[in-house]
Amino acid sequence: MKVIRRYRPDLWSGSPTDQLTSLRDEINRLFELPFGEWNRESELFNGWTPALDLYEDKDSLTVKAELPGMKREDIEISYHDGALTISGERKIQERPDNTETYRSERFLGRFHRTLTLPKPVQTDKAKATYKDGILTIVLPKTEEAKPKQITVNVA
């Protein structure tokens, strides 16, 4: 699937600290992606990417992504070769008649975020929920990836 993004000339507007933070995040994402997926249409040159967290417990991996203002049907999740991809589109909302925009900081348009998972997972048992702007994906680990306890016998 090819994602087409719009060029955002205002991407680098803001304080120098915000600009450095954005640059650092983009460099980190560059090393998370398989090299073939990085191109001139990456997030460095375009709109927004959702912030996410990845947690691990003994049985599963959990991904939480911030997707405020989106509808469930506008979010796509896929898994391929150890990489989880979250993509979708935040659509333009109608503005009330007879109003003028003085400030617009919310990013709109398509996004694409790929995360390489640290352990193999059972995709057929994965569950995703979306509530209050937070997408939560629970991915059970394969049996081989789960920690094993070894009993020590005293001789």
Stockholm file with secondary structure:
# STOCKHOLM 1.0

chainA/1-155         MKVIRRYRPDLWSGSPTDQLTSLRDEINRLFELPFGEWNRESELFNGWTPALDLYEDKDSLTVKAELPGMKREDIEISYHDGALTISGERKIQERPDNTETYRSERFLGRFHRTLTLPKPVQTDKAKATYKDGILTIVLPKTEEAKPKQITVNVA
#=GR chainA/1-155 SS CCCCCCBCGGGGCSCHHHHHHHHHHHHHHHHHSCGGGCCTTSGGGBSCCCCEEEEECSSEEEEEEECTTCCGGGEEEEEETTEEEEEEEECCCCCCTTCCCSCCCCCCEEEEEEEECSSCBCGGGCEEEEETTEEEEEEEBCGGGSCCCCCCCCC
#=GC SS_cons         CCCCCCBCGGGGCSCHHHHHHHHHHHHHHHHHSCGGGCCTTSGGGBSCCCCEEEEECSSEEEEEEECTTCCGGGEEEEEETTEEEEEEEECCCCCCTTCCCSCCCCCCEEEEEEEECSSCBCGGGCEEEEETTEEEEEEEBCGGGSCCCCCCCCC
//
